[in-house]
Every structure is written in structure tokens, then in C-alpha cells.
Amino acid sequence: MTDGPEKTAFLSARVPVSLRNRFKAVAAQRGLKVQELLNELLTNYTEGLNRREPSATEVIHLLRAQKERLMRLGLLHLYLTGPLARGEPSTGQEVNLSYELDPQAGLSLLSIGRVGDIITASLPDDLRVTLVPRKKAVSAATYASSADDEIRVF
């Protein structure tokens, strides 16, 4: 264990001039030195490497535990979509979901917001949740377009 600041080392990389200039501009916009911004980015990147994205099975298990509560609010069905549903690696900590509402529930936007809050709270903190109506999800190119692209949670 050492007292004082951690030792530093020199790190060199060749990058295109345009990237270097953009990086300097970003550092200036944030009021940072280039070295400070690079340290921050490298720290965040390497910490991110240690995070494990949950599997589709884990996400489905966590969401099914909220099934009764969500159905009481008027959710009829919930689907896992996107890369996680297809078993593909994703670039971020994101869970894509689509839903079908009980037409007789008469849900308001506030109720749909509560549904989103319950779902978000039931998943690990570092996951971003995208929640869209299934009709929109099926028609959008970035979401489910066939049975292979989605898993029914309930």
C-alpha cells in the first residue's frame, strides 16, 4: 500500500488528426485537460469490461416475478426483443421490451409509466430499459419483426 497519488505511466497511440482535434475540443468543452478526459474514458471503459450483461433467461426470470403486479396495471403480455432475445452480444447494457395492453384496462400514460418503473426497478441498476408497444416494435426495423426476434415473457 502506498501513500499519495498512484504512479503514472506514459501511453501513446496514433490516431487520425481529425479524431485528435475532436478529442481536444471535447476536453475543452468539459473544462478538462486532454489527459484528464483520457483517464476518465479509459477508467470507465475498463470498468465496463468487468460488467457482465445478464442473459435472456435471467431477465425473463426477474420480469416474470413481477407478472401479477404488471398484469394488475393492465399489461396483457410482455416480450423480450432485440439482441438479448436473439442471443447476440449487444453493445450496451440495454434490455428491449415490447408489450400488449389489456384493451379493457384503459391504461393512461401515467399507468404505462408505472409499468416502466416497475420493470426498471426489477432489473439490475446498470441496465437501460426500452419499452415500446408491440405493434410499434413489430413494425420498427430495430425491434422484433418475427418470432425469432422475440421471447414472450408472459
Steps between C-alpha positions, in 0.01 A plus 500: 500500500641839403427846628429779257388495140530190287804480273431593140641362178525627146248362246534580133264435211483614140161639402376694199555874530126566475434268797775665704351842427147390592633345821677824594179694430296267723753537781487879467117499500505305827767722651746211522854441388534241225679269745215532755238414239703204375546370857125528559415320177753221554383448858133481394584269211706255704241494781236424237697197386446342841121534479314197381183548300222284641374215288153491347411229752600722795304798368192287432517352850516847657212628287279198561534565872309826432235341278203528738581857592538604135184320394303680773610827337360382165795334327377199305829371354867594522768402245878511512632624164825610341849353529440345841200304369698386196795391713727755336756709685387857545703816509342630819317411814158526341187287522245542223141413588167527326158467658134440426239668714171358620257704284250508786749642750488852357858580593614862517850623421557524873414131540734406217768705677438295816541181295835630375607592854415153633689333216804725542505446878486122458813489283864574593571871544739537209249377239313743279148392414331578170127431522278541195153381397525171311329634188773762468771250588393257229494773235830666598817374338695518827257281692330166460376414155448127534462227758880447492553856623293485813438287807168516676562573868132454591 
